[in-house]
Amino acid sequence: MDLEAWESALRAAVLQAGAKALSGLLQGIGCGLRGTPVACPCGERMESRGLKAKPFVSILGPVSYQRSMFQCPRCRATRYPGDEMLDIVATTRSPGLRRMMARAGSRSTFKDARDDLKVYAGIDVSAKDVERVAEAVGEDMERWTAGERETLIEQEPPGRPKDQVPVLYISYDGTGVPMVAAAVQGRQGKQPDGSSVTREVKLGCVFTQTATDDKNRPLRDPASTSFVGAIETAEVFGWRIYGEALRRGLLTAKKVVVLADGAAWIWNIAQLHFPQAIQIIDLYHAREHLSTLCKLLGGPEPVVAERRLKYWDLMDAGEIESILSAARDALPEDLDMRKQAEAEVGYLQNNCDRMRYAQFRALGLFVGSGVVEAGCKTVIGQRLKQSGMEWSVRGANAIIALRCVAHSDRLEDYWEQRAA
């Protein structure tokens, strides 16, 4: 007795019967007399051209139904109201199947997604099918979130809120994604010949904090993190992260914090879109610069280690001016090393107000940007940076949009608005 064979045969039979039942349920949808005329985008009233069969694939298997076709006598455009009601316009996949394929394609390689759908759901599709559907859904999610963002930016500021967010954090960073040759042609990079094989994805996250623990250490609100991202310029991304911050309560938050590393583009966005925010440079990035400075100042290893420990204590206390004074007195004589050391001193000088860590901790604020760095690994890295992968800008941005919506726990919001 082969129980697995019985299970597989029964599942196939049940799915086949379900597909037949679904075909019967769909008969009559989108056909027959209509109470209101069907309008063409050009403004002309469309004329009925009879019934046309629509074959498509559902989670139960192949399905077909008959629906009315309407055509514009002026521009010859066609509409199928039945397809619009069922959300299968210009596609041969049902909404349920598209949801499954998009989810599978966003979580693993398209080949693995194909195999998983076959094993878990008895759905037989190709890897290319999964790729097309996942990217199409991702592009539609991008249009949906862009529409939300434009509405939020254009609308009037809200009145006095009933519930204010105590602390709203905005954090963003960049991470490289491997690209096809056409997507990096002519771009400067870190290869030996100066070329590039990656493009930078700018990823942002927004999360909230309501409380601290008994030692006044900040506690991130559970399930409060949302993500946005794309391969795009800093200027365009600035509006993207600003729109997400608006959606999450930027204009009503009691405190707003921008928490990130020291890249210039990050703070340019902060100055433009979040001038009211407390700006904090991630403590661990600051310590990396401090360690580099200690090495450049030179001396025996015990002296370097002692200097590093002393400087770290001063940085934790927010006494950046003391570090700067001591470092300037110990600059190396070697011109090249002196130039590098002066660059690190300049970094500390330019960002000293973003490194008042004792003050930030006293306010019960986070001083580490681990949330967005983890996002770069999970949202972007786990899916788009696997061995052997190469992406087009369009394909990468589609999957990024899909994964950002998923990791922001907004998948149901997206599918509900499609069904509305």
Secondary structure, DSSP 8 states (H G I E B T S, - for coil): --HHHHHHHHHHHHHHHHHHHHHHHHTTTT-S--SS--B-TTS-B-EEEEEEEEEEEETTEEEEEEEEEEE-TTT--EE-HHHHHHT-TT-SB-HHHHHHHHHHHHHS-HHHHHHHHHHHH-----HHHHHHHHHHHHHHHHHHHHHHHHHHHHS----S-SS--SEEEEEEEEEEEEB-HHHHTT-B-SSTTSB-SEEEEEEEEEEEEEEE-TTS-EEE-TT--EEEEES--HHHHHHHHHHHHHHTTGGG-SEEEEEE---HHHHHHHHHH-TTSEEEE-HHHHHHHHHHHHHHH---HHHHHHHHHHHHHHHHTT-HHHHHHHHHHT--SSHHHHHHHHHHHHHHHHTGGG--HHHHHHTT-----HHHHHHIIIIIIHHHSSTT--B-HHHHHHHHHHHHHHHTT-HHHHHHHHH-
